[in-house]
Amino acid sequence: MGGKGALILVLGFSFTLGYISLNLNRLASRSSKNMAVYNEVTMSHNVAQAGANLGLSRVYVDPTLRGLITDQTLMNGVYTNSRLVVRMDSLNPFTLRLRSISSHITTMGKTIGDTVEIFFSPQRNNSFTLLFWMTMFEGNVFWITGDSVWGRVHSNGNLHMAGQPVFFDKVTTSGNIDPRPGTRTNNAIFKNGYETGVADLDWPSDLSELVAASTVGGKKYTSEIWVELDGGTAANNDGWAYVYNSSAMTPGTAIDSVDLSDPTFNGVILSTQDVHVQGTLDGKLSLTSLADVRIENDLLYENRDPATGDDILGLIAEDNTIVVNNTANQSDCIIDGSVFCRDGSFTAENYNHGSPRGQLIFNGSIVQEQRGPVGTFSGSTLRTGYLKKYKYDQRLSDPLNRPPFYPGYWNGTLAITNWWESIRIPDFDY
């Protein structure tokens, strides 16, 4: 029995070890196979990603590109036998899709694939109030020592610097900064950096949207008008705009009284001629002229606290917005609001005459076709006009917080809304 028992025991161990060894070999073989398949799946995914990046580079150069971008089979290197198809298609007026599809034949003869899809919005309107400062052309006007600017600055032209102006947010230009920062007279301080050679921002060709709004739900006048803004009581959003047809603005002689809290009023007052304005705003208003807007005195929000205030003023001109040279504006001028000059400038009347007028204290956003001067300087010393103290109203960084029907721009490049990567993995031989 002892000999037979020993033999049975040896045979049992041999059978068990053989079975274990066989399974280990099978597992090793499957692991190698699975690793090879995983490697080929990863290769397919990399090809699809490469196609997506190729498509993006082509679309960046030409945002109007539609249809087939590339269809090619790779015949050399580690990606041999991989096919790549990239398309850009319009799904509807509001959605574009860039699709990159890879197809790879594995060493076992199976075909695996991967897809990357990127969705775009072709229409993304941004209010110009997202910028503190924007010009199409800067002309020969310089930022100088003593100028302090809070908020994003952009120009489709060149920016000129002399001395040490301070910019607290990023500065961009489609042209150049002259002189280059840190050279010659340019000692400007860019707290959040700068970038040159960026894409132009589109510029509107007219104020038709505001004209239409003034005729349906707004107020439209065909003569020169003077507007006195009245903050009403201490309560919130009960302001008025009184409209006169002469500079006298005698109480009781207004040709119109606009309740800014009236739910049937859409917030637009427009004249086809010059619009003169002064006073305190309680509410939301876009004051528009198809000629010039002329600021006769301080323009203030009733609640000037940036944390709690909800007053929003747009000063929108087809031509210029002008700080008038009068007694009221001889010693500083304070402006709360967003200025837009479609075919003109924000400037000070007779800026190069007389004695210095102190500071032009601005809280809001300034967008103009060509930069207008507000003073003259000898070196960094004010000779005439105003010294600039410009600050961005941070509430305007919310794209929904804008004056009624305020002009906007279309993105020059497409905005990515979604990016999906979907790996199609074949069944592994578990």
C-alpha positions as semicolon CSV with decimal commas, in nm:
position;residue;x (nm);y (nm);z (nm)
1;M;0,000;0,000;0,000
2;G;0,280;0,236;0,084
3;G;0,430;0,206;-0,262
4;K;0,094;0,241;-0,437
5;G;0,000;0,537;-0,217
6;A;0,325;0,711;-0,297
7;L;0,273;0,651;-0,667
8;I;-0,084;0,788;-0,654
9;L;0,043;1,092;-0,463
10;V;0,316;1,160;-0,718
11;L;0,075;1,118;-1,009
12;G;-0,174;1,353;-0,839
13;F;0,089;1,621;-0,788
14;S;0,209;1,581;-1,147
15;F;-0,144;1,615;-1,285
16;T;-0,214;1,920;-1,068
17;L;0,112;2,091;-1,158
18;G;0,060;2,011;-1,523
19;Y;-0,290;2,161;-1,515
20;I;-0,163;2,472;-1,339
21;S;0,123;2,504;-1,587
22;L;-0,118;2,471;-1,880
23;N;-0,344;2,743;-1,739
24;L;-0,046;2,968;-1,673
25;N;0,064;2,927;-2,031
26;R;-0,288;3,004;-2,154
27;L;-0,306;3,314;-1,931
28;A;0,034;3,430;-2,050
29;S;-0,075;3,381;-2,411
30;R;-0,404;3,568;-2,354
31;S;-0,224;3,851;-2,170
32;S;0,016;3,896;-2,460
33;K;-0,272;3,888;-2,705
34;N;-0,478;4,135;-2,501
35;M;-0,179;4,366;-2,467
36;A;-0,128;4,356;-2,843
37;V;-0,496;4,434;-2,902
38;Y;-0,488;4,717;-2,644
39;N;-0,182;4,858;-2,817
40;E;-0,361;4,854;-3,152
41;V;-0,674;5,011;-3,002
42;T;-0,456;5,285;-2,857
43;M;-0,294;5,333;-3,197
44;S;-0,639;5,370;-3,354
45;H;-0,736;5,624;-3,088
46;N;-0,415;5,822;-3,147
47;V;-0,487;5,830;-3,522
48;A;-0,837;5,969;-3,456
49;Q;-0,695;6,232;-3,220
50;A;-0,432;6,329;-3,475
51;G;-0,709;6,366;-3,735
52;A;-0,906;6,591;-3,498
53;N;-0,603;6,815;-3,447
54;L;-0,543;6,820;-3,823
55;G;-0,904;6,924;-3,879
56;L;-0,884;7,193;-3,610
57;S;-0,574;7,343;-3,769
58;R;-0,747;7,357;-4,108
59;V;-1,067;7,507;-3,965
60;Y;-0,870;7,764;-3,766
61;V;-0,717;7,891;-4,092
62;D;-1,052;7,878;-4,275
63;P;-1,362;7,880;-4,047
64;T;-1,583;7,846;-4,358
65;L;-1,437;7,503;-4,448
66;R;-1,708;7,235;-4,493
67;G;-1,718;6,876;-4,621
68;L;-1,430;6,629;-4,651
69;I;-1,101;6,753;-4,510
70;T;-0,891;6,439;-4,559
71;D;-0,928;6,068;-4,641
72;Q;-0,601;5,881;-4,635
73;T;-0,452;5,542;-4,555
74;L;-0,119;5,532;-4,373
75;M;0,121;5,287;-4,535
76;N;0,441;5,333;-4,335
77;G;0,559;5,328;-3,976
78;V;0,379;5,197;-3,668
79;Y;0,043;5,319;-3,802
80;T;0,055;5,110;-4,119
81;N;-0,290;4,995;-4,236
82;S;-0,466;5,279;-4,050
83;R;-0,723;5,481;-4,244
84;L;-0,823;5,833;-4,139
85;V;-1,131;6,027;-4,252
86;V;-1,194;6,384;-4,127
87;R;-1,504;6,593;-4,212
88;M;-1,652;6,927;-4,112
89;D;-2,031;6,940;-4,149
90;S;-2,309;7,185;-4,068
91;L;-2,577;6,999;-3,871
92;N;-2,808;7,301;-3,845
93;P;-2,773;7,682;-3,845
94;F;-2,645;7,673;-3,488
95;T;-2,420;7,365;-3,482
96;L;-2,109;7,250;-3,670
97;R;-1,943;6,911;-3,622
98;L;-1,584;6,811;-3,690
99;R;-1,566;6,431;-3,703
100;S;-1,241;6,230;-3,716
101;I;-1,278;5,853;-3,777
102;S;-0,992;5,604;-3,770
103;S;-1,001;5,246;-3,898
104;H;-0,715;5,004;-3,824
105;I;-0,659;4,643;-3,934
106;T;-0,505;4,448;-3,648
107;T;-0,237;4,181;-3,677
108;M;-0,517;3,924;-3,635
109;G;-0,704;4,066;-3,934
110;K;-0,978;4,237;-3,733
111;T;-1,084;4,596;-3,803
112;I;-1,109;4,832;-3,509
113;G;-1,199;5,201;-3,511
114;D;-1,225;5,513;-3,304
115;T;-1,412;5,842;-3,341
116;V;-1,348;6,195;-3,212
117;E;-1,629;6,449;-3,255
118;I;-1,596;6,821;-3,186
119;F;-1,901;7,047;-3,192
120;F;-1,890;7,421;-3,259
121;S;-2,124;7,716;-3,236
122;P;-2,088;7,921;-3,558
123;Q;-2,282;8,214;-3,410
124;R;-2,167;8,350;-3,076
125;N;-2,253;8,718;-3,028
126;N;-2,049;8,893;-2,760
127;S;-2,130;9,233;-2,618
128;F;-1,852;9,488;-2,661
129;T;-1,896;9,559;-2,290
130;L;-1,692;9,243;-2,225
131;L;-1,396;9,469;-2,308
132;F;-1,305;9,780;-2,116
133;W;-1,128;9,938;-2,413
134;M;-1,157;9,866;-2,784
135;T;-1,056;10,062;-3,094
136;M;-1,034;9,989;-3,463
137;F;-0,750;10,245;-3,490
138;E;-0,549;10,416;-3,217
139;G;-0,431;10,699;-3,442
140;N;-0,136;10,887;-3,293
141;V;-0,270;10,899;-2,937
142;F;-0,048;10,760;-2,661
143;W;-0,097;10,590;-2,327
144;I;0,130;10,780;-2,088
145;T;0,254;10,795;-1,731
146;G;-0,040;10,856;-1,498
147;D;-0,285;10,652;-1,707
148;S;-0,428;10,365;-1,502
149;V;-0,648;10,114;-1,681
150;W;-0,854;9,835;-1,523
151;G;-1,014;9,587;-1,763
152;R;-0,931;9,416;-2,095
153;V;-0,782;9,637;-2,366
154;H;-0,788;9,548;-2,737
155;S;-0,721;9,730;-3,062
156;N;-0,748;9,610;-3,421
157;G;-0,460;9,850;-3,488
158;N;-0,137;9,948;-3,310
159;L;-0,110;10,066;-2,948
160;H;0,123;10,357;-2,864
161;M;0,301;10,393;-2,530
162;A;0,510;10,666;-2,367
163;G;0,631;10,658;-2,010
164;Q;0,477;10,422;-1,758
165;P;0,100;10,370;-1,796
166;V;-0,034;10,081;-1,590
167;F;-0,265;9,812;-1,733
168;F;-0,421;9,584;-1,472
169;D;-0,574;9,335;-1,716
170;K;-0,453;9,172;-2,037
171;V;-0,374;9,392;-2,336
172;T;-0,415;9,254;-2,690
173;T;-0,372;9,406;-3,034
174;S;-0,409;9,281;-3,389
175;G;-0,112;9,500;-3,476
176;N;0,186;9,589;-3,259
177;I;0,274;9,785;-2,946
178;D;0,485;10,087;-3,040
179;P;0,755;10,112;-2,920
180;R;0,800;9,749;-2,812
181;P;0,753;9,710;-2,435
182;G;1,071;9,787;-2,247
183;T;1,233;9,978;-2,534
184;R;1,283;10,350;-2,594
185;T;1,002;10,548;-2,425
186;N;0,781;10,246;-2,350
187;N;0,802;10,154;-1,981
188;A;0,439;10,045;-1,958
189;I;0,346;9,803;-1,683
190;F;0,132;9,509;-1,797
191;K;0,005;9,343;-1,480
192;N;-0,163;9,057;-1,669
193;G;0,055;9,045;-1,979
194;Y;0,004;9,146;-2,340
195;E;-0,027;8,979;-2,681
196;T;0,023;9,118;-3,030
197;G;-0,091;8,988;-3,370
198;V;-0,422;8,845;-3,247
199;A;-0,731;8,812;-3,470
200;D;-0,937;9,123;-3,545
201;L;-1,271;9,164;-3,373
202;D;-1,557;9,215;-3,618
203;W;-1,700;9,565;-3,631
204;P;-2,072;9,640;-3,692
205;S;-2,165;9,819;-4,012
206;D;-2,462;10,009;-3,862
207;L;-2,684;10,060;-3,557
208;S;-2,990;9,906;-3,720
209;E;-3,078;9,688;-3,421
210;L;-3,103;9,994;-3,196
211;V;-3,301;10,186;-3,459
212;A;-3,549;9,900;-3,480
213;A;-3,573;9,876;-3,098
214;S;-3,642;10,249;-3,069
215;T;-3,950;10,217;-3,290
216;V;-4,094;9,911;-3,114
217;G;-4,096;9,947;-2,736
218;G;-3,847;10,234;-2,724
219;K;-3,844;10,608;-2,792
220;K;-3,736;10,765;-3,121
221;Y;-3,694;11,138;-3,194
222;T;-3,598;11,313;-3,517
223;S;-3,461;11,636;-3,367
224;E;-3,172;11,731;-3,138
225;I;-3,264;11,646;-2,778
226;W;-3,139;11,715;-2,425
227;V;-3,189;11,435;-2,171
228;E;-3,187;11,485;-1,795
229;L;-3,157;11,159;-1,600
230;D;-3,335;11,163;-1,265
231;G;-3,267;10,896;-1,006
232;G;-3,617;10,927;-0,861
233;T;-3,655;10,838;-0,495
234;A;-3,415;10,644;-0,273
235;A;-3,594;10,327;-0,384
236;N;-3,434;10,107;-0,648
237;N;-3,527;10,116;-1,019
238;D;-3,767;10,410;-1,016
239;G;-3,562;10,649;-1,231
240;W;-3,686;10,876;-1,508
241;A;-3,546;11,030;-1,825
242;Y;-3,680;11,375;-1,910
243;V;-3,645;11,478;-2,276
244;Y;-3,620;11,845;-2,381
245;N;-3,584;12,020;-2,715
246;S;-3,349;12,295;-2,589
247;S;-3,051;12,334;-2,360
248;A;-3,256;12,535;-2,109
249;M;-3,417;12,215;-1,974
250;T;-3,660;12,427;-1,771
251;P;-3,866;12,214;-1,529
252;G;-4,210;12,149;-1,666
253;T;-4,110;12,202;-2,029
254;A;-4,002;11,846;-2,113
255;I;-4,140;11,715;-2,440
256;D;-4,137;11,362;-2,297
257;S;-4,101;11,185;-1,963
258;V;-3,981;10,825;-1,975
259;D;-4,042;10,598;-1,679
260;L;-3,743;10,363;-1,688
261;S;-3,927;10,106;-1,476
262;D;-4,221;10,085;-1,717
263;P;-4,235;9,718;-1,829
264;T;-4,351;9,826;-2,176
265;F;-4,033;10,037;-2,226
266;N;-3,748;9,832;-2,373
267;G;-3,470;10,063;-2,255
268;V;-3,380;10,245;-2,580
269;I;-3,401;10,621;-2,636
270;L;-3,274;10,727;-2,981
271;S;-3,251;11,046;-3,183
272;T;-3,146;11,087;-3,543
273;Q;-2,970;11,409;-3,433
274;D;-2,736;11,501;-3,145
275;V;-2,824;11,382;-2,795
276;H;-2,711;11,585;-2,491
277;V;-2,714;11,412;-2,154
278;Q;-2,644;11,462;-1,783
279;G;-2,775;11,346;-1,447
280;T;-2,815;11,036;-1,233
281;L;-2,943;10,704;-1,366
282;D;-3,161;10,460;-1,173
283;G;-3,240;10,174;-1,412
284;K;-3,118;10,039;-1,745
285;L;-3,095;10,262;-2,050
286;S;-2,929;10,278;-2,393
287;L;-2,915;10,641;-2,502
288;T;-2,844;10,647;-2,877
289;S;-2,767;10,913;-3,137
290;L;-2,729;10,869;-3,511
291;A;-2,498;11,173;-3,484
292;D;-2,312;11,269;-3,161
293;V;-2,373;11,205;-2,792
294;R;-2,265;11,510;-2,588
295;I;-2,199;11,478;-2,214
296;E;-2,294;11,808;-2,049
297;N;-2,218;11,719;-1,685
298;D;-2,140;11,423;-1,462
299;L;-2,325;11,099;-1,542
300;L;-2,367;10,890;-1,230
301;Y;-2,536;10,568;-1,126
302;E;-2,772;10,612;-0,834
303;N;-2,614;10,305;-0,671
304;R;-2,241;10,321;-0,742
305;D;-2,156;10,021;-0,525
306;P;-2,012;9,761;-0,767
307;A;-2,129;9,480;-0,540
308;T;-2,496;9,581;-0,517
309;G;-2,561;9,830;-0,798
310;D;-2,775;9,726;-1,094
311;D;-2,785;10,051;-1,295
312;I;-2,655;10,015;-1,653
313;L;-2,612;10,301;-1,904
314;G;-2,515;10,275;-2,270
315;L;-2,401;10,588;-2,458
316;I;-2,415;10,482;-2,822
317;A;-2,326;10,714;-3,111
318;E;-2,303;10,670;-3,484
319;D;-2,028;10,934;-3,475
320;N;-1,871;11,072;-3,156
321;T;-1,927;11,082;-2,783
322;I;-1,799;11,418;-2,660
323;V;-1,729;11,553;-2,312
324;V;-1,849;11,911;-2,360
325;N;-1,615;12,200;-2,272
326;N;-1,841;12,393;-2,037
327;T;-1,831;12,527;-1,682
328;A;-1,970;12,208;-1,529
329;N;-1,691;11,998;-1,680
330;Q;-1,401;12,235;-1,612
331;S;-1,299;12,066;-1,285
332;D;-1,308;11,690;-1,335
333;C;-1,583;11,494;-1,505
334;I;-1,724;11,164;-1,379
335;I;-1,891;10,919;-1,615
336;D;-2,058;10,589;-1,526
337;G;-2,154;10,404;-1,843
338;S;-2,055;10,216;-2,156
339;V;-1,956;10,425;-2,458
340;F;-1,980;10,295;-2,815
341;C;-1,883;10,513;-3,115
342;R;-1,943;10,322;-3,437
343;D;-1,784;10,569;-3,678
344;G;-1,613;10,815;-3,448
345;S;-1,435;10,867;-3,118
346;F;-1,476;10,924;-2,749
347;T;-1,314;11,264;-2,699
348;A;-1,316;11,592;-2,507
349;E;-1,432;11,909;-2,679
350;N;-1,145;12,158;-2,731
351;Y;-0,914;11,912;-2,557
352;N;-0,609;12,109;-2,678
353;H;-0,720;12,453;-2,555
354;G;-0,727;12,630;-2,220
355;S;-0,610;12,513;-1,881
356;P;-0,605;12,157;-1,750
357;R;-0,952;12,038;-1,648
358;G;-0,846;11,778;-1,392
359;Q;-0,938;11,414;-1,418
360;L;-1,173;11,232;-1,650
361;I;-1,298;10,963;-1,411
362;F;-1,460;10,687;-1,610
363;N;-1,627;10,370;-1,481
364;G;-1,755;10,136;-1,751
365;S;-1,643;10,046;-2,103
366;I;-1,512;10,251;-2,399
367;V;-1,540;10,118;-2,755
368;Q;-1,466;10,348;-3,048
369;E;-1,382;10,328;-3,417
370;Q;-1,079;10,554;-3,370
371;R;-0,927;10,659;-3,044
372;G;-1,001;11,019;-2,961
373;P;-0,783;11,249;-2,748
374;V;-0,904;11,398;-2,421
375;G;-0,597;11,611;-2,340
376;T;-0,246;11,716;-2,438
377;F;0,075;11,650;-2,250
378;S;0,433;11,765;-2,224
379;G;0,618;11,446;-2,144
380;S;0,396;11,308;-1,870
381;T;0,265;11,649;-1,756
382;L;-0,094;11,746;-1,842
383;R;-0,111;12,071;-2,041
384;T;-0,475;12,089;-2,152
385;G;-0,785;11,872;-2,120
386;Y;-0,804;11,576;-1,885
387;L;-0,584;11,321;-1,717
388;K;-0,742;10,976;-1,762
389;K;-0,856;10,767;-1,466
390;Y;-1,032;10,481;-1,637
391;K;-1,176;10,179;-1,459
392;Y;-1,369;9,883;-1,593
393;D;-1,710;9,811;-1,441
394;Q;-1,655;9,446;-1,348
395;R;-2,029;9,376;-1,362
396;L;-1,998;9,402;-1,740
397;S;-1,783;9,087;-1,749
398;D;-2,112;8,898;-1,722
399;P;-2,231;8,876;-2,087
400;L;-2,593;8,903;-1,968
401;N;-2,522;9,232;-1,789
402;R;-2,523;9,482;-2,075
403;P;-2,719;9,796;-2,169
404;P;-3,033;9,719;-2,370
405;F;-2,953;9,619;-2,733
406;Y;-2,588;9,719;-2,689
407;P;-2,375;9,639;-2,999
408;G;-2,180;9,314;-3,008
409;Y;-1,929;9,129;-3,222
410;W;-1,912;8,784;-3,378
411;N;-1,625;8,555;-3,289
412;G;-1,370;8,550;-3,568
413;T;-1,301;8,185;-3,493
414;L;-1,551;7,913;-3,405
415;A;-1,635;7,845;-3,042
416;I;-1,600;7,481;-2,930
417;T;-1,907;7,373;-2,735
418;N;-1,837;6,998;-2,689
419;W;-1,554;6,751;-2,746
420;W;-1,629;6,378;-2,745
421;E;-1,391;6,085;-2,770
422;S;-1,552;5,741;-2,810
423;I;-1,317;5,442;-2,829
424;R;-1,477;5,140;-2,992
425;I;-1,304;4,845;-2,819
426;P;-1,351;4,495;-2,965
427;D;-1,420;4,200;-2,738
428;F;-1,108;4,093;-2,557
429;D;-1,035;3,719;-2,534
430;Y;-1,076;3,694;-2,158
